[in-house]
Amino acid sequence: MIGMIAACLTTLSFVPQAIQVIKTKDTSGISLIMYSMFVIGVFLWFIHGIYIGDYAVIVANCITFILASIILCYKVKYK
């Protein structure tokens, strides 16, 4: 249960940033290197979650991967 709560909070923390980036297309304050590394890391956590069969790790990292990837795509597109 604690893992699910932690997963929800950390995953949902990306929603406001993604909304702001989508609305404004302003990514000037976002580091391309940091977000690239983060997206790769989250993807690897997702794969790890599948490997160990941990639902909280799978769902949280899948959603975080999608949200962070959106932000990263905007960063690359509107650089």
Secondary structure, 3 states (H helix, E strand, C coil): CHHHHHHHHHHHCCHHHHHHHHHHCCCCCCCHHHHHHHHHHHHHHHHHHHHHCCHHHHHHHHHHHHHHHHHHHHHHHCC
